[in-house]
Amino acid sequence: MDVKLLIDAIVRQTTVLIAQLSTAAGIRAPLAHVADQVFFELASEIEAQGVARKVAADMFGLALRSYQKKMQRLTESASARDKTLWEAVIEFLSQQGSATRERVVARFKRDSERDVAAVLSDLVAQGLVYSTGRGSGAIYGLSSDADRNRIVQTTRGEALESMLLLSLYRKAASRAELAAALSLEVSAIEPTLDALLAAGRVHDEDGRLRAETFLIPVGSEHGWEVAVFDHFSAVARAIAAKVQKGTLRSEASDLVGGATLTFEIDSGHKLEQEVQGLLGRVREEVNELWTRVAAENVARPLDEKNLRRVTFYFGQNLDDAEAGGRGEST
């Protein structure tokens, strides 16, 4: 098995997905942080798997010292210890009221000007910081609390609610743990979290928050981001679990794994409607089973010590003639 070819192919396909998400519905999501985020999270996960730091550095083609310096830079700003550059810039602008680009760059001179510019661009794009003017004389200032809260509510409201529910459905967490998992400040999630608690959709068990159910109905206009993430992560976790088992052979009795089938049909094909209606039929059957399981869980509460979660993922895509390909199962 050539793992490198597999990794390269997955990276290419993932970048296509990220590119499409970043321009979805006409938005232009900031991407300046993506490369560093990928490196940091990949390196952290590799180390969590028990790989020595020296070996991890070699996997990235870096000397150990260069690897350590890069990890440190991404963990905290070089100009403000114990803070990310993102947090440090916000704190500086909060203290100053406003500052020129030249002054901000000078304040964080131990960080690269490119990194500082990327952070400023990201903050402006998210509406947390305003900018007026151009070039080194451009002035940056922190948006008002009211403006920031309005931005969070209008751009993140429904998506944040869904993301909180999904996270707490998968794993109980404290407020601090939940905020860290979503790379947000606790203050950013508290209003939405308090509303979910008041509505009974999230429960507090001695400081551990838990969501009993998580569902985004078909046709919902909001929360699609979380539905996409949930499906993507379910596929990724299943593949990872299959790989960790040490065998990629499929058996009829498998509880972990997946299958991909491609049906080749043309307009007027005898089975065209049956094939294209497959997703709807499977969704209806799965939703009916999910409803019965949920009702049974209300009638007979689950034993938390023996809890098992079975995640079933499915999807469908329609390629035109140029896409090509043959039916295949794995």
C-alpha positions, 0 to 999 in steps of 0.5 A: 500500500502506497500511503504517500499516494493516498495522503496526497490524493486526500489532501488534494480533494480536501483542498478542493472542498475548502476552496468551495466552502470559502467561496460558498454563496458568494462569501470570501472566507479568510484563508490566511491562517489555514496553512499554519492551522493545518501544520499545527494541528497535524503536528499536534495529532502526530505527537499525540499518536506517540511519535517522538518530536524529532521523528515528527520534525523529520516527517515534515522535512524540518530540523528539530530546532526549526520544527520546535520554533515553528510550533512555538510561534504558532502556539504563542506570539513571539512578541507577546508570550502566552498569547496568540498573535491574533489575541495580542493584536486585538489586545493592543488595539483595545488598549490604543483605541486605534493605530496605524498599520505601521505602528502595529507592525512595529509593535510586533516587530519580532513577528514577521510583517506578513503574519501581522498583515494576515492577522489584520486582514483576518480580523477586518474580514470578520468584522472584529476590527475596522480599517480606513485608509491604505498602505502603511498609513492605514488606521486600524481600530477595534470594533465596538462591543455592540458591533462585535456582538451584532456580527457574531449574532448575524454571521454565527448565530445559528451555525454556532448553536448547531456547533455547540449542540454537535460538540456536546452531543458527542462529548460532555465538556465544561465551558472552557473545554467546549470553547477550546475545542471550537477555538473560541473565547468562553465569552463568545459562546456563553450567550448561545450556551445559556439560551440552549440551557434555558431551553432544555436543549443542553443539560448541566451535570455538575459543570459538565455540559451535555446535549442529549440529541442533535438533529438538523432537519432536512431543508433547514436554511441554517446550520448547514455548515455543521451538517457538512462538518458532521458528515465529513468528520463521520467519514474521516473517523470511520476511515481512521478507525478502519486503518487503525484496525490494521486490516482494510479488507471488508467483511459482511459483518463489519461494524466499522467501514463504508461502501462506495457504489457508482451507478452508470445510467443515461437519460431514459434508463430503465432504472433511472428513477430508482437509482436517483431516488436512492438517497430519499428512500435511505433517508426515509428509512434511517429517519424512521429508525432514528425516531423509533430509537429516540422513543425507546431511549425516552421509555428506557433511559440508556446506561451511560456506562455501556453507551455505544454510538453507531454513526451511519453516514450516507450521501449521493452525488450526480456527476455529468458525462465528463466526470467518467468513472466506473462502479466500485465498492470498498 
